[in-house]
Amino acid sequence: MGDSKRRKEVLGDKYGQEEPIFPWLPFTKTQASQFVKLSTKGAWFGIGALVAWWLIVRLVGPAFGWWQVT
């Protein structure tokens, strides 16, 4: 009898299902990996938006302020 057959007999209905990261946390390892990928993409999008906003404020902003002499 092969190891996978023994494992299937021991685990029963839980065979082939992913284990959670922690027993008290209902997220699987695949879901955690997907969250990391999504949050990384979101962070890069935020960095790009911040750079774009900085360029607009730094370069375009002074061009519109030349007529306001205080």
PyMOL Python script that loads the backbone (N, CA, C, O; Angstrom):
from pymol import cmd

cmd.read_pdbstr("""\
ATOM      1  N   MET A   1       0.845  -1.167   0.000  1.00  0.00           N
ATOM      2  CA  MET A   1       0.000   0.000   0.000  1.00  0.00           C
ATOM      3  C   MET A   1       0.896   1.238   0.000  1.00  0.00           C
ATOM      4  O   MET A   1       1.841   1.334   0.783  1.00  0.00           O
ATOM      5  N   GLY A   2       0.586   2.177  -0.885  1.00  0.00           N
ATOM      6  CA  GLY A   2       1.380   3.380  -0.996  1.00  0.00           C
ATOM      7  C   GLY A   2       1.071   4.380   0.106  1.00  0.00           C
ATOM      8  O   GLY A   2       0.066   4.287   0.811  1.00  0.00           O
ATOM      9  N   ASP A   3       1.971   5.331   0.221  1.00  0.00           N
ATOM     10  CA  ASP A   3       1.833   6.337   1.272  1.00  0.00           C
ATOM     11  C   ASP A   3       0.582   7.198   1.064  1.00  0.00           C
ATOM     12  O   ASP A   3      -0.085   7.562   2.032  1.00  0.00           O
ATOM     13  N   SER A   4       0.265   7.523  -0.181  1.00  0.00           N
ATOM     14  CA  SER A   4      -0.907   8.367  -0.429  1.00  0.00           C
ATOM     15  C   SER A   4      -2.202   7.646  -0.068  1.00  0.00           C
ATOM     16  O   SER A   4      -3.146   8.271   0.416  1.00  0.00           O
ATOM     17  N   LYS A   5      -2.249   6.352  -0.297  1.00  0.00           N
ATOM     18  CA  LYS A   5      -3.450   5.588   0.079  1.00  0.00           C
ATOM     19  C   LYS A   5      -3.607   5.545   1.596  1.00  0.00           C
ATOM     20  O   LYS A   5      -4.718   5.672   2.113  1.00  0.00           O
ATOM     21  N   ARG A   6      -2.492   5.366   2.310  1.00  0.00           N
ATOM     22  CA  ARG A   6      -2.555   5.379   3.779  1.00  0.00           C
ATOM     23  C   ARG A   6      -2.999   6.753   4.274  1.00  0.00           C
ATOM     24  O   ARG A   6      -3.829   6.853   5.178  1.00  0.00           O
ATOM     25  N   ARG A   7      -2.452   7.796   3.689  1.00  0.00           N
ATOM     26  CA  ARG A   7      -2.819   9.143   4.082  1.00  0.00           C
ATOM     27  C   ARG A   7      -4.300   9.398   3.822  1.00  0.00           C
ATOM     28  O   ARG A   7      -4.977  10.044   4.622  1.00  0.00           O
ATOM     29  N   LYS A   8      -4.800   8.885   2.691  1.00  0.00           N
ATOM     30  CA  LYS A   8      -6.207   9.051   2.357  1.00  0.00           C
ATOM     31  C   LYS A   8      -7.095   8.329   3.367  1.00  0.00           C
ATOM     32  O   LYS A   8      -8.150   8.841   3.742  1.00  0.00           O
ATOM     33  N   GLU A   9      -6.681   7.156   3.805  1.00  0.00           N
ATOM     34  CA  GLU A   9      -7.461   6.418   4.798  1.00  0.00           C
ATOM     35  C   GLU A   9      -7.448   7.124   6.153  1.00  0.00           C
ATOM     36  O   GLU A   9      -8.459   7.155   6.855  1.00  0.00           O
ATOM     37  N   VAL A  10      -6.300   7.689   6.514  1.00  0.00           N
ATOM     38  CA  VAL A  10      -6.181   8.355   7.811  1.00  0.00           C
ATOM     39  C   VAL A  10      -6.987   9.660   7.828  1.00  0.00           C
ATOM     40  O   VAL A  10      -7.699   9.937   8.794  1.00  0.00           O
ATOM     41  N   LEU A  11      -6.875  10.459   6.764  1.00  0.00           N
ATOM     42  CA  LEU A  11      -7.535  11.761   6.733  1.00  0.00           C
ATOM     43  C   LEU A  11      -9.026  11.669   6.429  1.00  0.00           C
ATOM     44  O   LEU A  11      -9.799  12.510   6.889  1.00  0.00           O
ATOM     45  N   GLY A  12      -9.434  10.687   5.680  1.00  0.00           N
ATOM     46  CA  GLY A  12     -10.848  10.521   5.354  1.00  0.00           C
ATOM     47  C   GLY A  12     -11.371  11.657   4.496  1.00  0.00           C
ATOM     48  O   GLY A  12     -10.878  11.876   3.389  1.00  0.00           O
ATOM     49  N   ASP A  13     -12.377  12.391   4.998  1.00  0.00           N
ATOM     50  CA  ASP A  13     -13.008  13.471   4.223  1.00  0.00           C
ATOM     51  C   ASP A  13     -12.099  14.673   4.033  1.00  0.00           C
ATOM     52  O   ASP A  13     -12.295  15.449   3.098  1.00  0.00           O
ATOM     53  N   LYS A  14     -11.119  14.841   4.891  1.00  0.00           N
ATOM     54  CA  LYS A  14     -10.225  15.997   4.799  1.00  0.00           C
ATOM     55  C   LYS A  14      -9.119  15.794   3.767  1.00  0.00           C
ATOM     56  O   LYS A  14      -8.324  16.709   3.549  1.00  0.00           O
ATOM     57  N   TYR A  15      -9.039  14.638   3.129  1.00  0.00           N
ATOM     58  CA  TYR A  15      -7.992  14.364   2.146  1.00  0.00           C
ATOM     59  C   TYR A  15      -8.160  15.271   0.934  1.00  0.00           C
ATOM     60  O   TYR A  15      -9.249  15.358   0.365  1.00  0.00           O
ATOM     61  N   GLY A  16      -7.092  15.943   0.541  1.00  0.00           N
ATOM     62  CA  GLY A  16      -7.088  16.827  -0.624  1.00  0.00           C
ATOM     63  C   GLY A  16      -7.493  18.252  -0.313  1.00  0.00           C
ATOM     64  O   GLY A  16      -7.410  19.115  -1.187  1.00  0.00           O
ATOM     65  N   GLN A  17      -7.927  18.521   0.901  1.00  0.00           N
ATOM     66  CA  GLN A  17      -8.298  19.886   1.271  1.00  0.00           C
ATOM     67  C   GLN A  17      -7.086  20.601   1.843  1.00  0.00           C
ATOM     68  O   GLN A  17      -6.227  19.995   2.484  1.00  0.00           O
ATOM     69  N   GLU A  18      -7.037  21.895   1.597  1.00  0.00           N
ATOM     70  CA  GLU A  18      -5.917  22.677   2.111  1.00  0.00           C
ATOM     71  C   GLU A  18      -6.062  22.892   3.617  1.00  0.00           C
ATOM     72  O   GLU A  18      -7.167  22.993   4.149  1.00  0.00           O
ATOM     73  N   GLU A  19      -4.924  22.957   4.277  1.00  0.00           N
ATOM     74  CA  GLU A  19      -4.930  23.238   5.702  1.00  0.00           C
ATOM     75  C   GLU A  19      -4.906  24.747   5.920  1.00  0.00           C
ATOM     76  O   GLU A  19      -4.309  25.478   5.130  1.00  0.00           O
ATOM     77  N   PRO A  20      -5.552  25.216   6.987  1.00  0.00           N
ATOM     78  CA  PRO A  20      -5.455  26.643   7.296  1.00  0.00           C
ATOM     79  C   PRO A  20      -4.056  26.992   7.798  1.00  0.00           C
ATOM     80  O   PRO A  20      -3.300  26.115   8.215  1.00  0.00           O
ATOM     81  N   ILE A  21      -3.721  28.280   7.755  1.00  0.00           N
ATOM     82  CA  ILE A  21      -2.408  28.724   8.218  1.00  0.00           C
ATOM     83  C   ILE A  21      -2.256  28.410   9.699  1.00  0.00           C
ATOM     84  O   ILE A  21      -1.258  27.828  10.122  1.00  0.00           O
ATOM     85  N   PHE A  22      -3.248  28.799  10.476  1.00  0.00           N
ATOM     86  CA  PHE A  22      -3.313  28.483  11.902  1.00  0.00           C
ATOM     87  C   PHE A  22      -4.660  27.825  12.154  1.00  0.00           C
ATOM     88  O   PHE A  22      -5.618  28.115  11.437  1.00  0.00           O
ATOM     89  N   PRO A  23      -4.766  26.969  13.129  1.00  0.00           N
ATOM     90  CA  PRO A  23      -6.054  26.312  13.385  1.00  0.00           C
ATOM     91  C   PRO A  23      -7.177  27.297  13.717  1.00  0.00           C
ATOM     92  O   PRO A  23      -8.339  27.027  13.411  1.00  0.00           O
ATOM     93  N   TRP A  24      -6.851  28.423  14.332  1.00  0.00           N
ATOM     94  CA  TRP A  24      -7.866  29.392  14.722  1.00  0.00           C
ATOM     95  C   TRP A  24      -8.124  30.446  13.658  1.00  0.00           C
ATOM     96  O   TRP A  24      -8.986  31.304  13.847  1.00  0.00           O
ATOM     97  N   LEU A  25      -7.384  30.403  12.521  1.00  0.00           N
ATOM     98  CA  LEU A  25      -7.529  31.377  11.445  1.00  0.00           C
ATOM     99  C   LEU A  25      -8.131  30.684  10.227  1.00  0.00           C
ATOM    100  O   LEU A  25      -7.546  29.723   9.728  1.00  0.00           O
ATOM    101  N   PRO A  26      -9.282  31.144   9.731  1.00  0.00           N
ATOM    102  CA  PRO A  26      -9.957  30.406   8.649  1.00  0.00           C
ATOM    103  C   PRO A  26      -9.432  30.695   7.242  1.00  0.00           C
ATOM    104  O   PRO A  26     -10.197  30.614   6.281  1.00  0.00           O
ATOM    105  N   PHE A  27      -8.150  31.029   7.096  1.00  0.00           N
ATOM    106  CA  PHE A  27      -7.578  31.308   5.781  1.00  0.00           C
ATOM    107  C   PHE A  27      -6.570  30.226   5.417  1.00  0.00           C
ATOM    108  O   PHE A  27      -5.786  29.779   6.254  1.00  0.00           O
ATOM    109  N   THR A  28      -6.607  29.814   4.148  1.00  0.00           N
ATOM    110  CA  THR A  28      -5.661  28.805   3.683  1.00  0.00           C
ATOM    111  C   THR A  28      -4.385  29.473   3.196  1.00  0.00           C
ATOM    112  O   THR A  28      -4.317  30.696   3.071  1.00  0.00           O
ATOM    113  N   LYS A  29      -3.391  28.668   2.928  1.00  0.00           N
ATOM    114  CA  LYS A  29      -2.110  29.201   2.457  1.00  0.00           C
ATOM    115  C   LYS A  29      -2.252  29.846   1.077  1.00  0.00           C
ATOM    116  O   LYS A  29      -1.584  30.840   0.789  1.00  0.00           O
ATOM    117  N   THR A  30      -3.103  29.298   0.235  1.00  0.00           N
ATOM    118  CA  THR A  30      -3.333  29.874  -1.087  1.00  0.00           C
ATOM    119  C   THR A  30      -3.991  31.242  -0.977  1.00  0.00           C
ATOM    120  O   THR A  30      -3.622  32.170  -1.697  1.00  0.00           O
ATOM    121  N   GLN A  31      -4.959  31.369  -0.084  1.00  0.00           N
ATOM    122  CA  GLN A  31      -5.620  32.652   0.106  1.00  0.00           C
ATOM    123  C   GLN A  31      -4.649  33.689   0.658  1.00  0.00           C
ATOM    124  O   GLN A  31      -4.710  34.857   0.274  1.00  0.00           O
ATOM    125  N   ALA A  32      -3.763  33.280   1.544  1.00  0.00           N
ATOM    126  CA  ALA A  32      -2.764  34.207   2.083  1.00  0.00           C
ATOM    127  C   ALA A  32      -1.815  34.672   0.982  1.00  0.00           C
ATOM    128  O   ALA A  32      -1.444  35.845   0.937  1.00  0.00           O
ATOM    129  N   SER A  33      -1.425  33.765   0.101  1.00  0.00           N
ATOM    130  CA  SER A  33      -0.545  34.118  -1.010  1.00  0.00           C
ATOM    131  C   SER A  33      -1.233  35.099  -1.963  1.00  0.00           C
ATOM    132  O   SER A  33      -0.606  36.042  -2.446  1.00  0.00           O
ATOM    133  N   GLN A  34      -2.511  34.876  -2.231  1.00  0.00           N
ATOM    134  CA  GLN A  34      -3.258  35.788  -3.095  1.00  0.00           C
ATOM    135  C   GLN A  34      -3.377  37.162  -2.454  1.00  0.00           C
ATOM    136  O   GLN A  34      -3.298  38.171  -3.155  1.00  0.00           O
ATOM    137  N   PHE A  35      -3.562  37.227  -1.154  1.00  0.00           N
ATOM    138  CA  PHE A  35      -3.643  38.512  -0.456  1.00  0.00           C
ATOM    139  C   PHE A  35      -2.325  39.269  -0.562  1.00  0.00           C
ATOM    140  O   PHE A  35      -2.321  40.483  -0.765  1.00  0.00           O
ATOM    141  N   VAL A  36      -1.210  38.562  -0.425  1.00  0.00           N
ATOM    142  CA  VAL A  36       0.094  39.212  -0.529  1.00  0.00           C
ATOM    143  C   VAL A  36       0.294  39.778  -1.932  1.00  0.00           C
ATOM    144  O   VAL A  36       0.778  40.900  -2.084  1.00  0.00           O
ATOM    145  N   LYS A  37      -0.075  39.012  -2.958  1.00  0.00           N
ATOM    146  CA  LYS A  37       0.054  39.500  -4.335  1.00  0.00           C
ATOM    147  C   LYS A  37      -0.812  40.734  -4.568  1.00  0.00           C
ATOM    148  O   LYS A  37      -0.363  41.705  -5.176  1.00  0.00           O
ATOM    149  N   LEU A  38      -2.048  40.696  -4.085  1.00  0.00           N
ATOM    150  CA  LEU A  38      -2.959  41.819  -4.272  1.00  0.00           C
ATOM    151  C   LEU A  38      -2.478  43.058  -3.532  1.00  0.00           C
ATOM    152  O   LEU A  38      -2.522  44.162  -4.075  1.00  0.00           O
ATOM    153  N   SER A  39      -2.022  42.887  -2.306  1.00  0.00           N
ATOM    154  CA  SER A  39      -1.566  44.045  -1.538  1.00  0.00           C
ATOM    155  C   SER A  39      -0.276  44.625  -2.120  1.00  0.00           C
ATOM    156  O   SER A  39      -0.053  45.833  -2.037  1.00  0.00           O
ATOM    157  N   THR A  40       0.570  43.786  -2.703  1.00  0.00           N
ATOM    158  CA  THR A  40       1.786  44.279  -3.354  1.00  0.00           C
ATOM    159  C   THR A  40       1.437  45.122  -4.580  1.00  0.00           C
ATOM    160  O   THR A  40       2.020  46.185  -4.796  1.00  0.00           O
ATOM    161  N   LYS A  41       0.485  44.644  -5.380  1.00  0.00           N
ATOM    162  CA  LYS A  41       0.050  45.425  -6.542  1.00  0.00           C
ATOM    163  C   LYS A  41      -0.574  46.744  -6.099  1.00  0.00           C
ATOM    164  O   LYS A  41      -0.337  47.783  -6.716  1.00  0.00           O
ATOM    165  N   GLY A  42      -1.364  46.706  -5.042  1.00  0.00           N
ATOM    166  CA  GLY A  42      -1.978  47.927  -4.527  1.00  0.00           C
ATOM    167  C   GLY A  42      -0.944  48.924  -4.033  1.00  0.00           C
ATOM    168  O   GLY A  42      -1.083  50.130  -4.234  1.00  0.00           O
ATOM    169  N   ALA A  43       0.093  48.410  -3.384  1.00  0.00           N
ATOM    170  CA  ALA A  43       1.152  49.303  -2.896  1.00  0.00           C
ATOM    171  C   ALA A  43       1.887  49.964  -4.055  1.00  0.00           C
ATOM    172  O   ALA A  43       2.174  51.159  -3.993  1.00  0.00           O
ATOM    173  N   TRP A  44       2.195  49.219  -5.104  1.00  0.00           N
ATOM    174  CA  TRP A  44       2.876  49.803  -6.262  1.00  0.00           C
ATOM    175  C   TRP A  44       1.980  50.817  -6.960  1.00  0.00           C
ATOM    176  O   TRP A  44       2.464  51.841  -7.441  1.00  0.00           O
ATOM    177  N   PHE A  45       0.683  50.545  -7.020  1.00  0.00           N
ATOM    178  CA  PHE A  45      -0.247  51.511  -7.603  1.00  0.00           C
ATOM    179  C   PHE A  45      -0.246  52.793  -6.772  1.00  0.00           C
ATOM    180  O   PHE A  45      -0.240  53.890  -7.330  1.00  0.00           O
ATOM    181  N   GLY A  46      -0.251  52.667  -5.469  1.00  0.00           N
ATOM    182  CA  GLY A  46      -0.222  53.834  -4.592  1.00  0.00           C
ATOM    183  C   GLY A  46       1.055  54.636  -4.738  1.00  0.00           C
ATOM    184  O   GLY A  46       1.024  55.867  -4.725  1.00  0.00           O
ATOM    185  N   ILE A  47       2.172  53.950  -4.876  1.00  0.00           N
ATOM    186  CA  ILE A  47       3.457  54.638  -5.072  1.00  0.00           C
ATOM    187  C   ILE A  47       3.443  55.403  -6.395  1.00  0.00           C
ATOM    188  O   ILE A  47       3.891  56.548  -6.457  1.00  0.00           O
ATOM    189  N   GLY A  48       2.931  54.774  -7.445  1.00  0.00           N
ATOM    190  CA  GLY A  48       2.842  55.443  -8.748  1.00  0.00           C
ATOM    191  C   GLY A  48       1.934  56.651  -8.704  1.00  0.00           C
ATOM    192  O   GLY A  48       2.249  57.688  -9.288  1.00  0.00           O
ATOM    193  N   ALA A  49       0.800  56.530  -8.010  1.00  0.00           N
ATOM    194  CA  ALA A  49      -0.119  57.665  -7.884  1.00  0.00           C
ATOM    195  C   ALA A  49       0.520  58.800  -7.089  1.00  0.00           C
ATOM    196  O   ALA A  49       0.324  59.970  -7.415  1.00  0.00           O
ATOM    197  N   LEU A  50       1.277  58.465  -6.055  1.00  0.00           N
ATOM    198  CA  LEU A  50       1.958  59.484  -5.257  1.00  0.00           C
ATOM    199  C   LEU A  50       3.008  60.222  -6.086  1.00  0.00           C
ATOM    200  O   LEU A  50       3.126  61.443  -5.984  1.00  0.00           O
ATOM    201  N   VAL A  51       3.763  59.507  -6.894  1.00  0.00           N
ATOM    202  CA  VAL A  51       4.763  60.134  -7.754  1.00  0.00           C
ATOM    203  C   VAL A  51       4.081  61.040  -8.784  1.00  0.00           C
ATOM    204  O   VAL A  51       4.538  62.155  -9.036  1.00  0.00           O
ATOM    205  N   ALA A  52       2.991  60.556  -9.373  1.00  0.00           N
ATOM    206  CA  ALA A  52       2.269  61.369 -10.356  1.00  0.00           C
ATOM    207  C   ALA A  52       1.726  62.636  -9.706  1.00  0.00           C
ATOM    208  O   ALA A  52       1.827  63.716 -10.287  1.00  0.00           O
ATOM    209  N   TRP A  53       1.158  62.522  -8.522  1.00  0.00           N
ATOM    210  CA  TRP A  53       0.635  63.696  -7.814  1.00  0.00           C
ATOM    211  C   TRP A  53       1.754  64.672  -7.476  1.00  0.00           C
ATOM    212  O   TRP A  53       1.582  65.885  -7.601  1.00  0.00           O
ATOM    213  N   TRP A  54       2.891  64.151  -7.050  1.00  0.00           N
ATOM    214  CA  TRP A  54       4.022  65.021  -6.721  1.00  0.00           C
ATOM    215  C   TRP A  54       4.497  65.785  -7.957  1.00  0.00           C
ATOM    216  O   TRP A  54       4.791  66.979  -7.885  1.00  0.00           O
ATOM    217  N   LEU A  55       4.569  65.081  -9.095  1.00  0.00           N
ATOM    218  CA  LEU A  55       4.996  65.747 -10.334  1.00  0.00           C
ATOM    219  C   LEU A  55       4.014  66.842 -10.738  1.00  0.00           C
ATOM    220  O   LEU A  55       4.423  67.918 -11.175  1.00  0.00           O
ATOM    221  N   ILE A  56       2.729  66.568 -10.593  1.00  0.00           N
ATOM    222  CA  ILE A  56       1.734  67.578 -10.951  1.00  0.00           C
ATOM    223  C   ILE A  56       1.869  68.800 -10.057  1.00  0.00           C
ATOM    224  O   ILE A  56       1.877  69.934 -10.535  1.00  0.00           O
ATOM    225  N   VAL A  57       1.973  68.562  -8.762  1.00  0.00           N
ATOM    226  CA  VAL A  57       2.075  69.689  -7.826  1.00  0.00           C
ATOM    227  C   VAL A  57       3.386  70.442  -8.028  1.00  0.00           C
ATOM    228  O   VAL A  57       3.403  71.672  -7.972  1.00  0.00           O
ATOM    229  N   ARG A  58       4.464  69.736  -8.259  1.00  0.00           N
ATOM    230  CA  ARG A  58       5.792  70.351  -8.355  1.00  0.00           C
ATOM    231  C   ARG A  58       6.003  71.084  -9.672  1.00  0.00           C
ATOM    232  O   ARG A  58       6.606  72.157  -9.689  1.00  0.00           O
ATOM    233  N   LEU A  59       5.516  70.522 -10.776  1.00  0.00           N
ATOM    234  CA  LEU A  59       5.793  71.100 -12.094  1.00  0.00           C
ATOM    235  C   LEU A  59       4.640  71.933 -12.639  1.00  0.00           C
ATOM    236  O   LEU A  59       4.865  73.006 -13.200  1.00  0.00           O
ATOM    237  N   VAL A  60       3.433  71.464 -12.484  1.00  0.00           N
ATOM    238  CA  VAL A  60       2.288  72.172 -13.056  1.00  0.00           C
ATOM    239  C   VAL A  60       1.800  73.250 -12.100  1.00  0.00           C
ATOM    240  O   VAL A  60       1.379  74.317 -12.546  1.00  0.00           O
ATOM    241  N   GLY A  61       1.846  73.002 -10.824  1.00  0.00           N
ATOM    242  CA  GLY A  61       1.355  73.952  -9.826  1.00  0.00           C
ATOM    243  C   GLY A  61       1.976  75.327  -9.918  1.00  0.00           C
ATOM    244  O   GLY A  61       1.236  76.311  -9.948  1.00  0.00           O
ATOM    245  N   PRO A  62       3.291  75.457  -9.966  1.00  0.00           N
ATOM    246  CA  PRO A  62       3.897  76.788 -10.070  1.00  0.00           C
ATOM    247  C   PRO A  62       3.535  77.530 -11.359  1.00  0.00           C
ATOM    248  O   PRO A  62       3.533  78.760 -11.381  1.00  0.00           O
ATOM    249  N   ALA A  63       3.233  76.807 -12.416  1.00  0.00           N
ATOM    250  CA  ALA A  63       2.863  77.466 -13.670  1.00  0.00           C
ATOM    251  C   ALA A  63       1.537  78.203 -13.540  1.00  0.00           C
ATOM    252  O   ALA A  63       1.324  79.199 -14.231  1.00  0.00           O
ATOM    253  N   PHE A  64       0.651  77.747 -12.684  1.00  0.00           N
ATOM    254  CA  PHE A  64      -0.629  78.411 -12.500  1.00  0.00           C
ATOM    255  C   PHE A  64      -0.589  79.459 -11.391  1.00  0.00           C
ATOM    256  O   PHE A  64      -1.590  80.134 -11.149  1.00  0.00           O
ATOM    257  N   GLY A  65       0.537  79.605 -10.722  1.00  0.00           N
ATOM    258  CA  GLY A  65       0.616  80.558  -9.631  1.00  0.00           C
ATOM    259  C   GLY A  65       1.341  81.838  -9.989  1.00  0.00           C
ATOM    260  O   GLY A  65       1.574  82.655  -9.097  1.00  0.00           O
ATOM    261  N   TRP A  66       1.714  82.064 -11.240  1.00  0.00           N
ATOM    262  CA  TRP A  66       2.513  83.231 -11.601  1.00  0.00           C
ATOM    263  C   TRP A  66       1.723  84.522 -11.533  1.00  0.00           C
ATOM    264  O   TRP A  66       2.314  85.579 -11.314  1.00  0.00           O
ATOM    265  N   TRP A  67       0.369  84.478 -11.717  1.00  0.00           N
ATOM    266  CA  TRP A  67      -0.398  85.708 -11.695  1.00  0.00           C
ATOM    267  C   TRP A  67      -0.817  86.113 -10.287  1.00  0.00           C
ATOM    268  O   TRP A  67      -1.329  87.217 -10.104  1.00  0.00           O
ATOM    269  N   GLN A  68      -0.624  85.287  -9.318  1.00  0.00           N
ATOM    270  CA  GLN A  68      -1.040  85.609  -7.952  1.00  0.00           C
ATOM    271  C   GLN A  68       0.157  86.174  -7.186  1.00  0.00           C
ATOM    272  O   GLN A  68       0.889  85.436  -6.527  1.00  0.00           O
ATOM    273  N   VAL A  69       0.340  87.453  -7.279  1.00  0.00           N
ATOM    274  CA  VAL A  69       1.430  88.101  -6.567  1.00  0.00           C
ATOM    275  C   VAL A  69       0.883  88.602  -5.244  1.00  0.00           C
ATOM    276  O   VAL A  69      -0.095  89.348  -5.212  1.00  0.00           O
ATOM    277  N   THR A  70       1.507  88.198  -4.167  1.00  0.00           N
ATOM    278  CA  THR A  70       1.002  88.622  -2.853  1.00  0.00           C
ATOM    279  C   THR A  70       1.925  89.626  -2.221  1.00  0.00           C
ATOM    280  O   THR A  70       1.662  90.095  -1.114  1.00  0.00           O
TER     281      THR A  70
END
""", "prot")
cmd.dss("prot")
cmd.show_as("cartoon", "prot")
cmd.util.cbc("prot")
cmd.orient("prot")
